[in-house]
Amino acid sequence: MFALLDTDLGEENNLAKDYPEVVAEMKNIFEEARTPSEVFTFDQGTYLNIE
């Protein structure tokens, strides 16, 4: 999958639908790595942009 970055330098192609297992793994990592903060109260869903 990462070899595709050589041909899509602008990252214009969304590969999430082609690699749902990678998306799921990354989502789990993001959720587990998050530390709640009183200062930064935004929702992760805003930035993950997953439908």
PELINUR-V319367 format. One line per field, one symbol per residue. psi: psi as a letter, one per 20 degrees, with the letter a starting at -180 (. if undefined). A space follows every 10 residues. Layout:
psi = ???
//
This chain:
psi = ghhihhimhi lipojhhhmh hggggggggg hhipoqphgn jqphhhhhlp .
//
